[in-house]
Amino acid sequence: MKTTRTTSIRRPAKPVPQPQTPHAPVVLDINGLSLNADDRRRLRHPLAGGLILFARNWQDRRQLTELTAEIKSIRPDVLICVDHEGGRVQRFRTDGYTHLPPMRVLGEQWMTDPLGATDAATASGFVLAAELRACGVDLSFTPVLDLDFGASGVIGDRAFHRDPRVVTMLAKSLMHGLLQAGMAHCGKHFPGHGHVKADSHTEIPVDKRSLKAILADDARPYEWLSTSLASVMPAHVVYPKVDANPAGFSPRWLKDILRLQLGFTGAVFSDDLSMAGARRIGGVEVSYTDAAAVALNAGCDLVLLCNQSVDGGAAVDALLDGLLASQAQGHWHADEDSEHRRRALLPQTVPLTWDQLMHDPAYQRALERLP
């Protein structure tokens, strides 16, 4: 008896829809030493991707550790940041935190002992990051890559040196120390804030030099560190011979020059949107929401809004909800690459506890090598 074989035809499987990677671009702040109900609600907002701490959020190490643990219990992927450079920009100074020198001290040491200065810079980065990570902080906005022209009061001794070659070597050494402790870094303020006197916190600085002059001097560290930098923060400075908008709102600066010409592949943070230099775009003062949308469209991956939670946080809510509505209206688009770059800044290792750190030989040696 002859049997007939039937062949089953396999139909191609329908592609399974993959969930879209969210883009959480807003770095917000909180008012006090612990989270309140509004803080918890904002952390759960789909656009909240980071939180920046200030001195007002610090009482002691125990309080800070409990605060960061609660933040992570709500949003494990949130990036907890702080401006902690050393010198006058150091948010936590008591209860065992090491007082780090301003970066100019390393530049001065370079003039007599270059190799010793690079080792001291690595030690500074390691101590800075290890102490922050022991209390649950993920990222410090350092190093400053601005050149020390002696003109900018807001930069001043935060800069390593006038020579971009020295700045590059010391910054790379500092970044090495940060990475040894498991922390990423942020070079600021692209392409350079050191040549202007005005403070972008209160004014709109204008740098009238040519693009050629800036690229040959101020921007050289970004070129020389293009394969090393994890993230960059552009300056709230207008360079009218390049673009009418401040660098952080300029596709020319961020997409054409920083990414294409200089080859930078990491994350880009806007500087604080509440600064005076941030919201006057095209000669017109705009809302936080509009400024954030312009920054994201220009090439920023994340936008910061600082010190707006102190009066109840109405401006923070307006930004989060306004940016969500702006996205729905197509005024800016979620970017999976931006979200990948944000998550890449999160630490990949478990930090030492404070007690473990105090007995760590590498930490003890780094303390000895501080300038």
C-alpha positions as CSV (number, residue, x, y, z in Angstrom):
1,M,0.0,0.0,0.0
2,K,1.4,3.3,-1.1
3,T,1.3,6.0,1.5
4,T,1.2,9.6,0.7
5,R,3.6,11.8,2.7
6,T,2.2,15.2,3.6
7,T,4.6,18.0,4.1
8,S,3.7,20.7,6.6
9,I,4.4,24.1,5.4
10,R,6.0,26.4,8.0
11,R,4.8,29.8,7.8
12,P,7.2,32.5,8.9
13,A,6.5,33.5,12.4
14,K,5.1,36.9,12.9
15,P,7.7,39.2,14.4
16,V,7.2,39.7,18.1
17,P,6.9,43.5,18.8
18,Q,9.7,44.6,21.0
19,P,9.0,47.2,23.6
20,Q,10.4,50.5,22.7
21,T,13.4,51.5,24.8
22,P,12.2,54.5,26.8
23,H,14.2,57.7,26.8
24,A,14.5,59.3,30.2
25,P,16.3,62.5,29.6
26,V,15.4,64.7,32.6
27,V,17.9,65.1,35.5
28,L,15.9,66.8,38.4
29,D,16.7,67.6,42.0
30,I,15.1,67.4,45.4
31,N,14.7,69.9,48.2
32,G,15.6,68.2,51.4
33,L,17.5,65.5,53.3
34,S,15.0,62.8,52.4
35,L,12.4,62.2,49.8
36,N,8.9,63.5,50.1
37,A,5.8,62.3,48.3
38,D,6.3,64.7,45.4
39,D,9.9,63.5,45.0
40,R,8.8,59.9,44.9
41,R,6.1,60.7,42.3
42,R,8.6,62.6,40.1
43,L,11.1,59.8,40.3
44,R,8.5,57.5,38.9
45,H,7.8,59.8,35.9
46,P,8.8,58.1,32.7
47,L,11.1,61.0,31.6
48,A,13.0,61.1,34.9
49,G,16.4,59.6,34.2
50,G,18.7,61.3,36.8
51,L,18.8,63.2,40.0
52,I,21.4,65.8,41.0
53,L,22.3,66.4,44.7
54,F,23.4,69.6,46.3
55,A,24.8,70.6,49.7
56,R,21.3,71.1,51.0
57,N,20.8,67.3,50.5
58,W,23.7,66.5,52.8
59,Q,23.8,66.1,56.6
60,D,26.1,63.2,57.1
61,R,27.2,59.9,55.5
62,R,24.4,57.8,57.0
63,Q,21.7,60.2,55.8
64,L,23.2,60.4,52.3
65,T,23.5,56.6,52.1
66,E,19.9,56.2,53.2
67,L,18.7,58.8,50.7
68,T,20.5,57.2,47.7
69,A,19.2,53.8,48.7
70,E,15.6,55.0,48.8
71,I,16.1,56.7,45.4
72,K,17.4,53.4,43.9
73,S,14.5,51.4,45.5
74,I,12.1,53.6,43.5
75,R,14.1,53.8,40.3
76,P,17.1,51.3,40.2
77,D,18.2,52.8,36.8
78,V,18.2,56.4,37.9
79,L,21.6,58.1,37.6
80,I,22.5,59.9,40.9
81,C,24.8,62.8,40.2
82,V,26.6,65.6,42.0
83,D,28.9,68.5,41.2
84,H,31.9,67.4,43.2
85,E,35.2,68.6,41.7
86,G,37.3,69.7,44.7
87,G,38.1,73.2,45.8
88,R,35.1,75.5,46.1
89,V,32.9,73.0,44.1
90,Q,32.6,70.2,46.6
91,R,29.1,69.4,48.0
92,F,30.1,67.0,50.8
93,R,32.9,68.2,53.1
94,T,32.3,66.8,56.6
95,D,31.9,63.4,58.3
96,G,35.0,61.9,56.8
97,Y,34.9,63.3,53.3
98,T,38.4,64.3,52.1
99,H,38.8,68.0,51.2
100,L,40.1,67.9,47.7
101,P,42.2,70.7,46.2
102,P,41.0,72.9,43.3
103,M,42.3,71.6,40.0
104,R,44.6,74.6,39.5
105,V,46.8,73.1,42.3
106,L,47.5,70.1,40.0
107,G,48.4,72.4,37.2
108,E,50.8,74.3,39.4
109,Q,52.4,71.0,40.5
110,W,52.8,70.1,36.8
111,M,55.1,73.0,36.3
112,T,57.7,71.5,38.6
113,D,56.9,67.8,38.6
114,P,54.7,66.7,35.6
115,L,54.7,63.0,36.3
116,G,54.0,63.5,40.0
117,A,51.1,65.8,39.0
118,T,49.6,63.1,36.9
119,D,49.8,60.6,39.7
120,A,48.3,63.1,42.1
121,A,45.5,63.7,39.6
122,T,44.7,60.0,39.5
123,A,44.8,59.8,43.3
124,S,42.3,62.8,43.4
125,G,39.9,61.1,41.0
126,F,40.1,57.8,42.9
127,V,39.4,59.4,46.3
128,L,36.7,61.6,44.9
129,A,34.8,58.7,43.3
130,A,35.4,56.0,46.0
131,E,34.0,58.3,48.7
132,L,31.0,59.2,46.6
133,R,30.3,55.7,45.6
134,A,30.5,54.4,49.1
135,C,27.4,56.6,49.9
136,G,25.5,55.6,46.7
137,V,26.4,58.4,44.3
138,D,26.9,57.3,40.7
139,L,28.5,60.2,38.8
140,S,30.3,63.5,39.5
141,F,30.3,66.2,36.9
142,T,34.0,66.4,36.6
143,P,36.6,67.2,35.2
144,V,36.5,70.8,34.1
145,L,38.3,71.0,30.7
146,D,38.1,74.8,30.4
147,L,41.4,76.6,30.0
148,D,42.6,79.0,32.7
149,F,42.8,82.3,30.8
150,G,42.5,84.2,34.0
151,A,39.4,85.9,32.7
152,S,36.5,83.8,34.1
153,G,35.6,84.2,37.7
154,V,33.1,81.4,37.6
155,I,35.8,79.0,36.3
156,G,39.0,80.4,38.0
157,D,40.9,77.8,39.9
158,R,38.5,75.0,38.8
159,A,40.6,74.8,35.6
160,F,43.8,72.8,35.5
161,H,45.9,75.1,33.4
162,R,46.1,77.5,30.4
163,D,47.8,75.0,28.1
164,P,45.3,72.5,26.6
165,R,48.0,69.8,26.5
166,V,48.4,70.0,30.3
167,V,44.7,70.1,30.8
168,T,44.3,67.0,28.7
169,M,47.0,65.0,30.5
170,L,45.8,66.0,34.0
171,A,42.1,65.4,33.1
172,K,42.9,62.0,31.6
173,S,44.8,61.1,34.8
174,L,41.9,62.3,37.0
175,M,39.4,60.3,34.8
176,H,41.6,57.2,35.3
177,G,41.3,57.5,39.0
178,L,37.5,57.9,38.7
179,L,37.3,54.8,36.6
180,Q,39.5,52.8,39.1
181,A,36.7,53.5,41.6
182,G,34.0,52.5,39.1
183,M,32.7,56.0,38.2
184,A,32.2,57.6,34.8
185,H,33.0,61.2,34.2
186,C,31.8,64.4,32.5
187,G,34.1,66.9,30.7
188,K,32.8,70.4,30.8
189,H,32.1,73.1,29.5
190,F,32.3,72.3,25.7
191,P,33.8,74.0,23.7
192,G,35.2,76.2,26.5
193,H,34.0,78.7,29.1
194,G,37.3,80.0,30.3
195,H,37.7,82.9,27.8
196,V,34.6,84.8,28.8
197,K,34.2,86.9,32.0
198,A,30.4,86.7,32.3
199,D,28.9,84.1,34.5
200,S,26.3,82.0,32.7
201,H,24.4,81.5,35.9
202,T,23.4,85.2,35.8
203,E,24.3,86.4,32.3
204,I,24.6,85.2,28.7
205,P,28.4,85.1,28.0
206,V,29.5,85.8,24.4
207,D,32.8,84.6,23.0
208,K,33.5,86.4,19.7
209,R,36.4,84.3,18.6
210,S,36.4,82.4,15.4
211,L,35.7,78.6,15.2
212,K,39.3,78.1,14.0
213,A,40.7,79.8,17.1
214,I,38.4,77.9,19.5
215,L,39.2,74.5,17.9
216,A,42.9,75.2,18.0
217,D,42.9,76.0,21.7
218,D,39.9,75.5,24.0
219,A,38.4,72.5,22.2
220,R,41.6,70.6,21.9
221,P,41.1,68.5,25.1
222,Y,37.8,67.3,23.7
223,E,39.6,66.2,20.5
224,W,42.5,64.5,22.3
225,L,40.1,62.8,24.8
226,S,37.5,61.8,22.2
227,T,38.0,58.1,22.9
228,S,38.2,58.5,26.6
229,L,35.3,60.9,27.6
230,A,32.2,59.2,28.9
231,S,30.1,62.3,28.8
232,V,30.3,66.0,28.0
233,M,28.5,69.1,29.2
234,P,28.3,72.1,26.8
235,A,28.7,75.7,27.9
236,H,25.8,78.2,28.2
237,V,28.0,80.5,26.1
238,V,27.1,82.0,22.7
239,Y,29.9,81.9,20.0
240,P,28.3,84.2,17.4
241,K,30.8,83.4,14.7
242,V,29.7,79.8,14.8
243,D,26.0,79.8,15.9
244,A,23.6,82.4,17.4
245,N,22.5,79.9,20.1
246,P,24.5,78.8,23.1
247,A,26.5,75.7,22.5
248,G,24.1,73.4,24.4
249,F,21.2,74.4,22.1
250,S,23.3,74.2,18.8
251,P,23.2,71.3,16.4
252,R,26.2,72.9,14.8
253,W,28.3,72.5,18.0
254,L,26.9,69.2,19.2
255,K,26.1,67.2,16.1
256,D,28.5,68.7,13.5
257,I,31.5,69.6,15.6
258,L,31.5,67.5,18.8
259,R,30.2,64.3,17.3
260,L,31.1,64.3,13.6
261,Q,34.3,66.4,13.5
262,L,35.8,65.5,16.9
263,G,34.4,62.0,17.0
264,F,32.8,62.0,20.5
265,T,30.5,59.0,21.1
266,G,29.4,59.4,24.8
267,A,26.5,61.1,26.4
268,V,25.8,64.9,26.3
269,F,24.2,66.7,29.3
270,S,22.8,70.1,29.0
271,D,24.0,72.5,31.7
272,D,21.3,73.7,34.2
273,L,18.3,75.0,32.3
274,S,17.5,77.4,35.1
275,M,20.6,79.4,34.5
276,A,20.3,82.8,32.8
277,G,22.4,81.7,29.9
278,A,20.1,78.7,29.2
279,R,16.7,80.0,28.2
280,R,17.4,82.9,25.9
281,I,17.4,81.2,22.5
282,G,17.4,83.1,19.3
283,G,17.1,86.3,21.3
284,V,13.9,85.2,23.0
285,E,13.3,83.9,26.5
286,V,11.6,80.5,26.4
287,S,10.1,78.2,28.9
288,Y,12.0,75.3,30.5
289,T,10.0,72.9,28.4
290,D,10.9,74.7,25.2
291,A,14.5,75.0,26.2
292,A,14.7,71.3,27.0
293,A,13.1,70.3,23.6
294,V,15.6,72.6,21.8
295,A,18.5,71.1,23.7
296,L,17.4,67.5,23.0
297,N,16.8,68.2,19.3
298,A,20.2,69.9,19.1
299,G,22.0,66.8,20.3
300,C,21.8,66.6,24.1
301,D,20.9,63.2,25.6
302,L,20.0,64.6,29.0
303,V,18.8,67.9,30.3
304,L,19.3,69.3,33.9
305,L,16.9,71.4,35.8
306,C,18.4,72.4,39.2
307,N,17.3,74.2,42.3
308,Q,13.6,74.3,41.2
309,S,12.3,71.9,43.9
310,V,13.0,74.4,46.7
311,D,9.7,76.2,46.3
312,G,7.5,73.1,45.9
313,G,8.7,72.0,42.6
314,A,6.1,73.5,40.3
315,A,8.7,74.1,37.6
316,V,9.9,70.5,37.8
317,D,6.4,69.2,37.3
318,A,5.9,71.7,34.5
319,L,9.0,70.4,32.7
320,L,8.3,66.7,33.1
321,D,4.6,67.0,32.0
322,G,5.4,69.7,29.4
323,L,8.2,67.6,27.9
324,L,5.9,64.5,27.8
325,A,3.2,66.5,26.0
326,S,5.8,68.0,23.7
327,Q,7.0,64.5,22.8
328,A,3.4,63.4,22.0
329,Q,3.1,66.4,19.7
330,G,6.2,65.5,17.8
331,H,8.3,68.4,19.0
332,W,11.1,66.1,20.0
333,H,11.6,62.3,19.7
334,A,12.7,59.6,22.1
335,D,16.1,58.4,21.1
336,E,17.2,54.8,22.0
337,D,20.8,55.7,21.4
338,S,20.5,58.5,24.0
339,E,19.0,56.1,26.5
340,H,21.8,53.6,25.9
341,R,24.3,56.4,26.5
342,R,22.6,57.4,29.7
343,R,22.6,53.8,31.1
344,A,26.2,53.4,30.1
345,L,27.1,56.0,32.8
346,L,25.7,53.9,35.6
347,P,28.4,52.1,37.6
348,Q,29.0,48.5,36.6
349,T,30.7,47.4,39.8
350,V,29.6,47.1,43.5
351,P,31.2,49.9,45.5
352,L,33.1,49.4,48.7
353,T,31.3,50.4,51.9
354,W,32.8,53.3,53.8
355,D,34.3,50.9,56.4
356,Q,35.8,48.7,53.7
357,L,37.1,51.8,52.0
358,M,38.9,53.0,55.1
359,H,40.9,49.7,55.1
360,D,41.5,49.6,51.4
361,P,45.3,49.9,50.5
362,A,44.6,51.6,47.2
363,Y,42.5,54.3,48.9
364,Q,45.1,54.8,51.6
365,R,47.9,55.2,49.0
366,A,45.7,57.6,47.0
367,L,45.3,59.8,50.1
368,E,49.0,59.9,50.5
369,R,49.5,61.1,46.9
370,L,47.0,63.9,47.0
371,P,48.6,67.3,46.4
